[in-house]
Amino acid sequence: MAGHPVVDALITRSNRLGADPRNTNYAGGNTSAKGTDRDPVTGEDVELLWVKGSGGDLGTLKESGLATLRLDRMRALVNTYPGVEREDEMVAAFDYCAHGKGGAAPSIDTAMHGLVDAAHVDHLHPDSGIAIATAADGEELTSTIFGDKVVWVPWRRPGFQLGLDIAEIKKQNPQAVGCILGGHGITAWGDTSEESEQNSLWITRTAQAYIAEHSKPEPFGPALQGYAPLPEAERRAKAAALIPTIRAIASADKPQVGHFTDDGVVLDFLAHAEHPRLAALGTSCPDHFLRTKVKPLVLDLPATASVEDSISRLKELHASYREDYQAYYNRHAEPDSPALRGADPAIVLVPGVGMFSFGKDKQTARVAGEFYINAINVMRGAEGLSRYTPIDEREKFRIEYWALEEAKLQRMPQPKELATRIALVTGAASGIGKAIAKRLAAEGAVVAIADLNLEKARQAAAEIGGPDKAIGVAADVSDEEAVKQAIDETLLAFGGLDIVINNAGLSLSKSLLETTAADWDLQHDVMAKGSFLVSKAAAKVLIDQGLGGDIIYISSKNSVFAGPNNIAYSATKADQAHQVRLLAAELGEHQIRVNGINPDGVVQGSGIFASGWGANRAKTYGIEEKDLGKFYAQRTILKREVLPENVANAAFALLSQDLSHTTGLHVPVDAGVAAAFLR
């Protein structure tokens, strides 16, 4: 069924504009269109405004993401507008202008779109436009670059008054196609959707070209001795070594998920003399500093500084950052201001290494980093032409602790049980490990799926939701260096580690006399030694983070049950079971809990059973391999087959707050095998 042609054109334009990062940042900016549609109550045509709703993203915008308002009612609000001191009340008033069910929640910028006398309006945050908007002589540059086709608008916080201002500017300047909004971004308009888009692109590309042609050669000043980027392998190794400390810094108030980038834009910025001054000035566009906080924490040591010296200095800088942020809050907070939301940095910059960004989930952390790259590009453009002059601190505070922003935060759904937790699951490309990875992700965790088969690990990660939810990493758990690399990849992807599931395993079903030394060594290398190596490497990270953590061993009913023809497998499972007890006793002082799960007979989806173990066990019991799951079920007390999801449920239970005071426990998931009862 075809949609409304005006809406279809608006969605197409929005998606094109939002798909190009030169035009606007993720979830930033908004677009609108005006047109007529039939009122289902009166049957008469009414004028409507369709505008991107609060929090949506232009690049992925769908019709459901639009707010739909009656234009006559929206414009009538001019007559009841109580003035700039009470303009926040106008956002609630938009609800009374809704057409039909109204669609998405209207954003603070709705007035700009409804009051400007143009059929189509775009408000965007291009780096090139914000560079002009934050230049000390932005007004003069606007005139020089665009002539009278683009009008300068001094900084004003987004809202109803800004909409009135821009409407008046368009009225007074009929030749103009848009505005530069001081400290903020651009707005453009047109009689058609195509014209509005072209005007937006013209402003953006014209500013971009002018900066490229007229910028000074070194906008960030001369290169700093010792601050050049480290070679790639060296900087990533240093990043992984620093991450536990940096995550502890970002998570002092509440746990955060991280993202690391060594993008050339960041490395170049940190390699030049002006980066400390510019970083201290903070970002300017409201979308930027709402994500990145008012300013980043910058390590003031050269790239050549040791990891130990860098860690020591980062801890000192964190204490200063928290004091500074508290003072910033105290300077500007009023009796009705929202409470301080935390004094830790969202962005940490390390010269020669890169940028660490943090948020409530991986996407938020990644986008915060992308926004700071936008901010660096803005600084480069402004410094290249003039001097970077963001909006003042008071205005930043008014937006960061805006009652409307606080209300938006309060409307967000409650986080899931495992939100902000970062998990590594070994042997997770199939069977029990895959089921656990899926369950942890469903409960809010981000997951590294480690497996000997990298391609299958990546496929499993893609099934879970891709790089903002899960990644696949190669891991031969019997190789100490491979284990370190898998954990480092997890740290670089998600900024830390909280949960380790020792699940990787294999089995050869043989009698004592048939079991070779090689059979014994292989199984012990993968399960006993492998679990030890993974736990050892992970424990160092968990201790350095200081956030506690969980290690779970997927052991087996066979760790306590003596069955035929599996001497090597059962012995190594008993080794794993005792590692649980030993590590629970040793790591408890660091608030690291260590528990185990003893499954039995998990046939469905099992890599172990598919690789020959199932055929051998079926032969031992004198049954067909296809009947093995049913056979195992019938020998249990509950007469139920154990599935990978049952083990995943137990893992989640151990990780939940319901068992927050439990460590050293083994949970049987075997449908009841009396001979394996723990005594």
C-alpha positions as CSV (number, residue, x, y, z in Angstrom):
1,M,0.0,0.0,0.0
2,A,1.5,3.3,-1.1
3,G,2.1,5.9,1.6
4,H,1.5,9.7,1.5
5,P,3.7,11.1,-1.3
6,V,4.9,14.0,1.0
7,V,5.8,11.6,3.7
8,D,7.5,9.2,1.3
9,A,9.6,12.1,-0.1
10,L,10.5,13.2,3.4
11,I,11.7,9.7,4.4
12,T,13.8,9.3,1.2
13,R,15.4,12.7,1.7
14,S,16.1,12.0,5.4
15,N,17.7,8.7,4.7
16,R,19.9,10.1,2.1
17,L,21.1,13.0,4.3
18,G,21.5,10.8,7.3
19,A,23.5,8.1,5.5
20,D,26.4,10.6,4.8
21,P,28.4,11.4,8.0
22,R,29.5,14.7,6.3
23,N,25.9,15.9,6.7
24,T,25.0,15.0,10.3
25,N,25.9,12.7,13.2
26,Y,24.0,9.6,14.3
27,A,20.6,10.5,15.8
28,G,21.4,14.1,15.2
29,G,19.4,16.8,13.3
30,N,15.8,16.6,12.1
31,T,13.9,17.1,8.9
32,S,10.3,18.0,8.2
33,A,7.7,18.4,5.5
34,K,4.3,20.2,5.3
35,G,1.3,19.0,3.3
36,T,-2.4,18.1,3.5
37,D,-4.2,15.0,4.4
38,R,-7.8,14.1,5.2
39,D,-9.0,14.4,8.8
40,P,-10.7,11.1,9.6
41,V,-13.2,12.8,11.8
42,T,-14.5,15.7,9.6
43,G,-13.5,14.2,6.2
44,E,-12.0,17.5,5.3
45,D,-8.4,18.2,4.3
46,V,-6.1,19.6,7.0
47,E,-2.6,21.1,6.8
48,L,-0.1,18.9,8.6
49,L,3.5,19.0,9.7
50,W,5.5,15.7,9.6
51,V,8.8,16.0,11.5
52,K,11.4,13.6,12.8
53,G,10.5,12.7,16.4
54,S,12.7,12.9,19.4
55,G,15.7,10.6,19.5
56,G,15.3,9.2,16.0
57,D,18.1,8.8,13.4
58,L,17.8,10.3,10.0
59,G,19.8,7.6,8.2
60,T,17.3,4.8,9.4
61,L,14.2,7.0,9.8
62,K,10.9,5.3,9.0
63,E,7.3,6.7,9.0
64,S,6.8,5.4,12.5
65,G,9.6,7.7,13.6
66,L,7.8,10.9,12.5
67,A,5.7,13.1,14.7
68,T,2.5,14.3,13.0
69,L,1.0,17.7,14.0
70,R,-1.9,19.9,12.9
71,L,-0.1,22.9,11.5
72,D,-2.9,25.4,12.4
73,R,-2.8,24.3,16.0
74,M,1.0,24.3,16.2
75,R,1.2,27.8,14.7
76,A,-1.5,29.0,17.1
77,L,0.9,28.3,20.0
78,V,2.6,31.6,19.1
79,N,-0.4,33.3,20.7
80,T,0.0,31.4,24.0
81,Y,3.8,31.3,24.1
82,P,4.7,32.6,27.6
83,G,8.2,33.7,26.8
84,V,11.7,32.4,26.8
85,E,11.8,31.8,30.6
86,R,9.0,29.3,30.3
87,E,9.5,27.9,26.8
88,D,10.1,24.4,28.0
89,E,6.4,24.2,28.6
90,M,5.9,24.4,24.9
91,V,7.1,20.9,24.3
92,A,4.2,19.5,26.3
93,A,1.9,21.8,24.3
94,F,2.9,20.0,21.1
95,D,0.9,17.0,22.3
96,Y,-2.2,19.0,21.9
97,C,-1.4,19.6,18.3
98,A,-1.2,15.9,17.4
99,H,-3.0,14.6,14.3
100,G,-4.6,11.2,14.9
101,K,-2.3,9.2,17.2
102,G,0.4,11.8,16.7
103,G,3.2,9.3,15.9
104,A,6.6,9.7,17.6
105,A,7.2,12.1,20.5
106,P,7.9,15.7,19.1
107,S,11.4,16.9,19.7
108,I,12.5,20.3,21.1
109,D,13.2,21.4,17.5
110,T,9.6,21.0,16.3
111,A,8.9,24.8,16.5
112,M,11.7,25.5,14.1
113,H,10.1,23.3,11.5
114,G,6.5,24.3,12.1
115,L,7.0,28.1,12.3
116,V,9.4,28.6,9.4
117,D,7.3,29.4,6.3
118,A,8.7,26.7,4.0
119,A,7.2,23.4,2.9
120,H,10.4,21.5,3.7
121,V,13.0,22.2,6.4
122,D,16.3,20.4,7.4
123,H,18.2,21.0,10.6
124,L,21.6,19.3,10.5
125,H,24.9,19.0,12.3
126,P,27.6,18.8,9.6
127,D,31.2,19.2,10.9
128,S,31.9,21.9,8.3
129,G,28.8,23.9,9.3
130,I,29.6,23.6,13.0
131,A,33.2,24.7,12.3
132,I,31.8,28.0,11.0
133,A,29.2,28.2,13.8
134,T,32.0,27.8,16.5
135,A,34.6,30.1,14.9
136,A,35.3,33.3,16.9
137,D,34.3,35.4,13.8
138,G,31.6,33.0,12.6
139,E,29.2,35.8,11.6
140,E,31.8,37.4,9.3
141,L,32.8,34.1,7.9
142,T,29.1,33.3,7.2
143,S,28.8,36.5,5.1
144,T,32.1,35.9,3.4
145,I,31.5,32.3,2.4
146,F,27.8,32.4,1.6
147,G,26.9,36.0,0.9
148,D,23.3,36.8,1.7
149,K,22.1,33.3,0.9
150,V,22.8,32.1,4.4
151,V,22.1,34.1,7.6
152,W,24.0,34.0,10.9
153,V,21.9,33.3,14.0
154,P,23.5,33.9,17.3
155,W,23.5,31.0,19.8
156,R,20.2,30.3,21.4
157,R,19.3,27.1,23.2
158,P,17.0,24.9,21.0
159,G,13.3,25.6,21.6
160,F,10.3,27.7,20.7
161,Q,12.1,31.0,20.7
162,L,14.7,29.7,18.3
163,G,11.9,28.7,16.0
164,L,10.4,32.2,16.1
165,D,13.8,33.7,15.4
166,I,14.5,31.6,12.3
167,A,11.0,32.1,11.0
168,E,11.5,35.9,11.3
169,I,15.0,35.6,9.6
170,K,13.4,33.8,6.7
171,K,10.7,36.4,6.4
172,Q,13.2,39.3,6.5
173,N,15.6,37.6,4.1
174,P,13.5,36.1,1.2
175,Q,16.8,35.4,-0.8
176,A,18.2,33.2,1.9
177,V,18.2,29.4,1.7
178,G,19.3,28.7,5.3
179,C,21.1,29.7,8.4
180,I,24.2,29.0,10.4
181,L,23.2,28.5,14.0
182,G,25.9,29.9,16.2
183,G,27.6,27.2,18.3
184,H,25.2,24.6,16.9
185,G,24.7,23.6,13.3
186,I,22.7,24.6,10.2
187,T,19.1,24.9,9.0
188,A,18.0,25.0,5.4
189,W,14.7,25.0,3.6
190,G,13.0,24.7,0.3
191,D,9.7,24.7,-1.5
192,T,10.2,21.1,-2.5
193,S,11.9,18.2,-0.8
194,E,14.6,18.2,-3.5
195,E,15.2,21.9,-3.1
196,S,15.6,21.6,0.7
197,E,18.0,18.8,0.3
198,Q,20.0,20.6,-2.3
199,N,20.2,23.7,-0.1
200,S,21.4,21.7,2.8
201,L,24.1,20.0,0.8
202,W,25.1,23.3,-0.8
203,I,25.7,24.9,2.6
204,T,27.6,21.9,3.9
205,R,29.8,21.4,0.8
206,T,30.4,25.1,0.4
207,A,31.6,25.4,3.9
208,Q,33.7,22.3,3.5
209,A,35.4,23.6,0.3
210,Y,36.1,27.0,1.9
211,I,37.8,25.4,4.9
212,A,39.9,23.1,2.7
213,E,41.0,26.1,0.5
214,H,41.6,28.7,3.2
215,S,42.6,26.8,6.3
216,K,46.1,27.3,7.8
217,P,48.4,24.3,7.2
218,E,48.6,23.2,10.9
219,P,45.3,24.0,12.6
220,F,46.3,22.1,15.7
221,G,49.8,23.7,16.0
222,P,53.2,22.1,15.5
223,A,53.8,18.4,16.1
224,L,54.8,17.5,19.7
225,Q,58.0,15.5,20.3
226,G,57.1,12.0,21.5
227,Y,53.4,12.3,20.8
228,A,53.3,10.7,17.3
229,P,51.2,7.6,16.9
230,L,52.8,4.3,18.0
231,P,53.0,1.5,15.4
232,E,49.7,-0.2,15.1
233,A,50.5,-3.5,16.9
234,E,52.3,-1.5,19.7
235,R,49.4,1.0,20.2
236,R,46.8,-1.7,20.3
237,A,48.8,-3.7,22.8
238,K,49.2,-0.6,25.0
239,A,45.5,0.2,24.6
240,A,44.6,-3.3,25.8
241,A,47.0,-3.0,28.8
242,L,45.4,0.4,29.8
243,I,41.8,-0.6,29.3
244,P,41.1,-2.2,32.7
245,T,42.3,1.0,34.5
246,I,40.5,3.3,32.0
247,R,37.2,1.4,32.4
248,A,37.6,1.6,36.2
249,I,37.9,5.4,35.8
250,A,34.8,5.6,33.6
251,S,32.8,3.3,35.9
252,A,33.6,4.7,39.3
253,D,30.0,6.0,39.6
254,K,28.3,3.3,37.6
255,P,29.5,0.5,35.3
256,Q,30.0,1.4,31.6
257,V,30.6,-0.4,28.4
258,G,33.5,0.9,26.3
259,H,34.7,1.4,22.7
260,F,38.3,2.0,21.5
261,T,39.4,3.6,18.3
262,D,42.7,4.6,16.9
263,D,41.2,6.5,14.1
264,G,43.8,8.8,12.3
265,V,41.7,11.9,13.2
266,V,42.2,11.2,16.9
267,L,45.9,10.3,16.6
268,D,46.7,13.4,14.6
269,F,44.8,15.7,17.1
270,L,46.7,14.2,20.0
271,A,50.1,14.5,18.2
272,H,49.9,18.3,18.0
273,A,50.6,21.1,20.5
274,E,47.2,22.7,20.7
275,H,45.3,19.5,21.7
276,P,45.4,20.2,25.5
277,R,43.9,23.7,25.1
278,L,41.2,22.6,22.6
279,A,40.2,19.5,24.6
280,A,39.8,21.6,27.7
281,L,37.4,23.9,25.8
282,G,35.1,21.0,25.3
283,T,32.6,20.4,22.5
284,S,29.9,22.8,21.4
285,C,27.0,21.2,19.4
286,P,24.5,20.1,22.0
287,D,24.3,16.6,20.4
288,H,28.1,16.3,20.9
289,F,28.5,17.1,24.6
290,L,25.3,15.4,25.7
291,R,27.1,12.2,24.5
292,T,30.7,13.1,25.3
293,K,30.3,15.1,28.5
294,V,31.4,18.6,28.8
295,K,35.1,17.7,28.1
296,P,37.3,14.6,27.9
297,L,40.0,13.3,30.2
298,V,43.4,13.7,28.4
299,L,46.5,11.8,29.5
300,D,49.3,14.4,29.6
301,L,52.1,12.0,28.9
302,P,53.9,11.2,25.6
303,A,53.1,8.1,23.6
304,T,56.5,6.7,24.7
305,A,55.4,6.7,28.4
306,S,55.3,3.2,30.0
307,V,52.1,1.4,30.7
308,E,52.9,1.7,34.5
309,D,53.5,5.4,34.3
310,S,50.4,6.0,32.2
311,I,48.2,4.0,34.7
312,S,49.6,6.0,37.6
313,R,49.0,9.3,35.9
314,L,45.5,8.4,34.7
315,K,44.5,7.7,38.2
316,E,45.7,11.1,39.3
317,L,44.0,12.8,36.4
318,H,40.8,11.0,37.3
319,A,40.7,12.4,40.8
320,S,41.2,15.9,39.3
321,Y,38.6,15.4,36.7
322,R,36.0,14.4,39.3
323,E,36.8,17.4,41.4
324,D,36.5,19.7,38.3
325,Y,33.2,18.2,37.2
326,Q,31.7,18.5,40.7
327,A,32.9,22.2,40.8
328,Y,31.3,22.7,37.3
329,Y,28.0,21.3,38.6
330,N,28.2,23.3,41.8
331,R,28.8,26.6,39.8
332,H,25.7,26.3,37.7
333,A,23.2,24.0,39.5
334,E,20.0,25.6,40.8
335,P,17.6,24.3,43.4
336,D,15.4,22.6,40.8
337,S,18.4,21.2,38.7
338,P,18.5,17.4,38.2
339,A,20.9,15.6,40.5
340,L,24.5,15.2,39.3
341,R,24.6,12.2,37.0
342,G,28.1,11.1,37.7
343,A,31.5,12.8,37.6
344,D,33.5,10.3,35.5
345,P,34.6,11.1,31.9
346,A,32.9,9.6,28.9
347,I,35.9,10.2,26.7
348,V,39.5,9.3,27.6
349,L,42.3,10.4,25.2
350,V,45.7,8.8,25.2
351,P,48.4,10.3,22.9
352,G,49.9,7.9,20.4
353,V,47.3,5.2,21.3
354,G,43.8,6.6,20.6
355,M,40.4,7.3,22.2
356,F,38.3,5.3,24.7
357,S,34.6,6.2,24.9
358,F,32.0,4.9,27.3
359,G,28.3,4.6,27.6
360,K,25.4,2.5,28.9
361,D,25.9,0.0,26.1
362,K,28.2,-0.6,23.2
363,Q,26.2,1.5,20.7
364,T,26.1,4.5,23.0
365,A,29.9,4.1,23.7
366,R,30.7,3.8,20.0
367,V,28.5,6.8,19.0
368,A,30.1,8.9,21.8
369,G,33.4,8.2,20.2
370,E,32.1,9.1,16.7
371,F,30.7,12.4,18.1
372,Y,34.1,13.3,19.6
373,I,35.7,12.7,16.2
374,N,33.0,15.1,14.8
375,A,34.1,17.6,17.5
376,I,37.8,17.2,16.5
377,N,36.8,17.9,12.9
378,V,34.9,21.0,14.0
379,M,37.9,22.2,16.0
380,R,40.2,21.7,13.0
381,G,37.9,23.7,10.8
382,A,37.4,26.5,13.2
383,E,41.1,26.8,14.2
384,G,42.1,26.6,10.5
385,L,40.1,29.7,9.7
386,S,39.8,31.5,13.0
387,R,39.7,30.4,16.6
388,Y,37.5,27.7,18.1
389,T,35.0,29.3,20.4
390,P,32.3,26.9,21.7
391,I,29.3,28.0,23.6
392,D,30.1,29.0,27.2
393,E,30.1,26.7,30.1
394,R,26.9,28.0,31.6
395,E,25.0,27.2,28.4
396,K,26.5,23.8,28.3
397,F,25.3,23.1,31.8
398,R,21.8,24.4,31.0
399,I,21.5,21.8,28.2
400,E,23.3,18.9,29.9
401,Y,21.0,19.3,33.0
402,W,18.0,20.5,31.1
403,A,14.7,19.4,32.7
404,L,13.6,18.2,29.2
405,E,16.7,16.1,28.8
406,E,16.2,14.6,32.3
407,A,12.6,13.8,31.4
408,K,13.8,12.0,28.3
409,L,16.2,9.9,30.4
410,Q,13.5,9.1,32.9
411,R,11.3,7.8,30.1
412,M,13.9,5.3,29.0
413,P,13.1,1.6,29.8
414,Q,14.8,0.1,32.8
415,P,18.1,-1.7,31.9
416,K,18.1,-5.5,31.7
417,E,19.7,-7.6,34.4
418,L,23.1,-7.9,32.7
419,A,23.2,-4.5,31.1
420,T,26.8,-3.0,31.1
421,R,28.3,-6.5,31.6
422,I,30.9,-7.8,29.2
423,A,31.2,-11.5,28.7
424,L,33.7,-13.9,27.1
425,V,32.3,-17.4,26.4
426,T,34.8,-20.0,25.1
427,G,33.7,-22.8,22.7
428,A,30.7,-20.7,21.9
429,A,30.2,-21.3,18.2
430,S,27.8,-24.2,18.9
431,G,26.0,-26.1,21.6
432,I,26.1,-25.1,25.2
433,G,28.4,-22.1,24.6
434,K,26.3,-20.7,21.9
435,A,23.1,-21.0,24.0
436,I,24.8,-19.3,26.9
437,A,26.1,-16.4,24.6
438,K,22.6,-15.9,23.3
439,R,21.0,-15.9,26.7
440,L,23.6,-13.4,28.1
441,A,23.0,-11.1,25.1
442,A,19.2,-11.3,25.6
443,E,19.7,-10.3,29.2
444,G,21.6,-7.1,28.2
445,A,25.3,-8.2,28.2
446,V,27.7,-7.8,25.3
447,V,29.5,-11.0,24.3
448,A,32.7,-12.2,22.8
449,I,32.2,-15.6,21.2
450,A,35.6,-17.4,21.4
451,D,36.1,-20.5,19.4
452,L,38.7,-22.5,17.6
453,N,36.7,-22.0,14.5
454,L,36.8,-18.2,13.9
455,E,34.3,-18.3,11.0
456,K,31.7,-20.1,13.0
457,A,32.3,-17.8,15.9
458,R,31.7,-14.8,13.7
459,Q,28.5,-16.4,12.3
460,A,27.2,-16.9,15.8
461,A,28.0,-13.3,16.7
462,A,26.1,-12.1,13.6
463,E,23.1,-14.2,14.7
464,I,23.1,-12.4,18.1
465,G,23.1,-9.0,16.5
466,G,26.5,-8.0,15.2
467,P,29.3,-5.9,16.6
468,D,27.3,-3.7,19.0
469,K,26.0,-6.9,20.7
470,A,28.6,-9.7,20.0
471,I,31.9,-10.4,18.3
472,G,33.6,-13.6,17.2
473,V,37.2,-14.1,18.2
474,A,39.6,-17.0,17.6
475,A,40.7,-18.9,20.7
476,D,42.8,-22.0,21.1
477,V,42.4,-22.1,24.9
478,S,45.4,-24.5,25.3
479,D,47.7,-21.7,23.9
480,E,48.6,-19.0,26.5
481,E,49.3,-16.4,23.8
482,A,46.1,-17.2,21.9
483,V,44.1,-16.8,25.2
484,K,45.7,-13.4,25.8
485,Q,44.9,-12.3,22.3
486,A,41.3,-13.3,22.6
487,I,40.9,-11.4,25.8
488,D,42.7,-8.4,24.4
489,E,40.3,-8.4,21.4
490,T,37.4,-8.5,23.9
491,L,38.8,-5.5,25.8
492,L,39.4,-3.5,22.6
493,A,35.9,-4.3,21.3
494,F,33.9,-3.6,24.5
495,G,36.2,-1.7,26.9
496,G,36.5,-4.3,29.6
497,L,35.5,-7.7,30.9
498,D,33.1,-8.9,33.6
499,I,32.0,-12.5,32.9
500,V,34.0,-15.5,31.8
501,I,32.4,-18.8,30.8
502,N,34.9,-21.6,30.6
503,N,33.0,-23.8,28.2
504,A,35.5,-25.0,25.5
505,G,35.8,-28.7,25.5
506,L,36.1,-32.0,23.6
507,S,36.0,-35.6,24.5
508,L,37.3,-39.0,23.3
509,S,35.3,-41.9,24.6
510,K,37.8,-44.7,25.2
511,S,38.5,-47.3,27.9
512,L,41.6,-47.1,30.1
513,L,43.6,-49.5,27.9
514,E,42.6,-47.7,24.7
515,T,43.3,-44.2,26.0
516,T,46.7,-43.0,24.8
517,A,48.9,-40.4,26.4
518,A,48.1,-38.1,23.5
519,D,44.4,-38.6,24.2
520,W,44.9,-37.7,27.9
521,D,47.1,-34.6,27.1
522,L,44.7,-33.3,24.5
523,Q,41.7,-33.3,26.8
524,H,43.6,-31.9,29.7
525,D,45.2,-29.2,27.6
526,V,41.8,-28.0,26.3
527,M,39.7,-28.3,29.5
528,A,41.9,-28.3,32.6
529,K,44.8,-26.3,31.3
530,G,42.6,-24.2,29.0
531,S,40.3,-23.2,31.8
532,F,43.3,-22.4,34.0
533,L,44.8,-20.2,31.3
534,V,41.5,-18.3,30.5
535,S,40.8,-17.8,34.2
536,K,44.3,-16.6,34.9
537,A,44.3,-14.0,32.1
538,A,40.8,-12.9,32.9
539,A,41.4,-12.6,36.6
540,K,44.2,-10.1,36.0
541,V,41.8,-7.9,34.1
542,L,39.0,-8.3,36.6
543,I,41.3,-7.4,39.5
544,D,42.7,-4.3,37.7
545,Q,39.2,-3.1,36.9
546,G,38.2,-3.4,40.5
547,L,34.6,-4.0,39.5
548,G,34.3,-7.6,40.7
549,G,33.2,-10.2,38.2
550,D,32.1,-13.8,37.5
551,I,33.9,-16.9,36.3
552,I,31.7,-19.9,35.5
553,Y,33.1,-23.3,34.6
554,I,30.9,-25.6,32.5
555,S,32.1,-28.8,34.1
556,S,30.1,-32.1,34.0
557,K,28.1,-34.6,35.9
558,N,31.1,-36.8,35.1
559,S,33.2,-34.7,37.5
560,V,31.6,-36.6,40.4
561,F,30.1,-39.6,38.6
562,A,32.2,-42.7,37.6
563,G,31.1,-44.0,34.3
564,P,32.7,-46.4,31.8
565,N,35.1,-45.6,29.0
566,N,35.8,-41.9,29.7
567,I,38.8,-41.9,32.0
568,A,40.5,-38.8,30.4
569,Y,37.3,-36.8,30.0
570,S,36.0,-37.4,33.5
571,A,39.4,-36.8,35.2
572,T,39.8,-33.4,33.5
573,K,36.2,-32.5,34.4
574,A,37.0,-33.3,38.0
575,D,40.1,-31.0,37.7
576,Q,37.8,-28.2,36.4
577,A,35.4,-28.8,39.3
578,H,38.1,-28.3,41.8
579,Q,39.4,-25.2,40.1
580,V,36.0,-23.7,40.9
581,R,36.5,-24.3,44.6
582,L,40.2,-23.1,44.6
583,L,39.5,-19.9,42.6
584,A,36.4,-19.1,44.6
585,A,38.5,-19.1,47.7
586,E,41.3,-17.1,46.2
587,L,39.4,-14.5,44.2
588,G,36.7,-13.7,46.6
589,E,38.6,-10.8,48.2
590,H,38.3,-9.1,44.8
591,Q,34.6,-9.6,44.7
592,I,35.1,-12.2,41.9
593,R,32.6,-15.1,42.2
594,V,33.5,-18.5,40.7
595,N,30.9,-21.1,40.2
596,G,30.3,-24.2,38.1
597,I,27.6,-26.0,36.2
598,N,27.4,-29.8,35.9
599,P,25.4,-30.7,32.8
600,D,24.7,-34.2,31.6
601,G,23.8,-35.7,28.2
602,V,23.4,-32.4,26.3
603,V,23.2,-33.9,22.8
604,Q,21.3,-31.3,20.7
605,G,23.6,-28.9,19.0
606,S,26.7,-30.3,20.8
607,G,30.0,-30.0,19.0
608,I,31.4,-32.7,21.3
609,F,28.6,-35.2,20.5
610,A,28.7,-34.5,16.8
611,S,32.5,-35.1,16.6
612,G,32.3,-38.7,17.6
613,W,31.7,-38.7,21.3
614,G,28.0,-39.4,20.6
615,A,28.7,-42.4,18.4
616,N,31.1,-43.8,21.0
617,R,28.7,-43.3,23.9
618,A,25.8,-44.8,21.9
619,K,28.0,-47.9,21.2
620,T,28.9,-48.1,24.8
621,Y,25.2,-48.2,25.8
622,G,24.2,-50.4,22.9
623,I,21.7,-47.9,21.3
624,E,21.4,-45.9,18.1
625,E,23.1,-42.6,18.1
626,K,19.9,-40.8,17.1
627,D,18.3,-42.1,20.3
628,L,21.1,-41.0,22.7
629,G,19.2,-37.9,23.9
630,K,16.1,-40.0,24.8
631,F,18.3,-42.6,26.4
632,Y,19.9,-40.0,28.7
633,A,16.5,-38.6,29.6
634,Q,15.1,-42.0,30.6
635,R,17.9,-42.7,33.0
636,T,17.3,-39.4,34.9
637,I,14.9,-38.9,37.8
638,L,12.8,-36.3,36.0
639,K,12.9,-38.2,32.6
640,R,13.7,-35.0,30.8
641,E,16.3,-34.4,28.0
642,V,18.8,-31.7,28.9
643,L,19.1,-29.0,26.2
644,P,21.8,-26.3,25.8
645,E,19.2,-23.7,26.8
646,N,18.8,-25.4,30.2
647,V,22.5,-24.9,30.9
648,A,22.2,-21.3,29.7
649,N,19.4,-20.7,32.2
650,A,21.6,-22.0,35.0
651,A,24.4,-19.7,33.9
652,F,22.1,-16.7,33.9
653,A,20.8,-17.6,37.4
654,L,24.4,-17.7,38.7
655,L,25.0,-14.3,37.2
656,S,21.8,-12.6,38.4
657,Q,21.4,-10.6,41.5
658,D,19.3,-13.4,43.0
659,L,22.6,-15.3,43.6
660,S,24.9,-12.3,44.2
661,H,26.1,-13.9,47.5
662,T,26.9,-17.3,46.0
663,T,30.4,-18.5,45.1
664,G,32.1,-21.9,45.0
665,L,28.8,-23.6,44.0
666,H,28.2,-26.4,41.4
667,V,24.8,-26.4,39.9
668,P,23.6,-29.8,38.5
669,V,21.7,-29.5,35.2
670,D,21.2,-33.2,34.6
671,A,17.5,-33.8,35.1
672,G,18.4,-35.7,38.2
673,V,21.2,-38.3,38.3
674,A,21.3,-39.7,41.9
675,A,24.9,-41.0,41.5
676,A,26.0,-37.5,40.7
677,F,24.3,-35.8,43.6
678,L,26.8,-33.5,45.3
679,R,27.6,-34.7,48.9
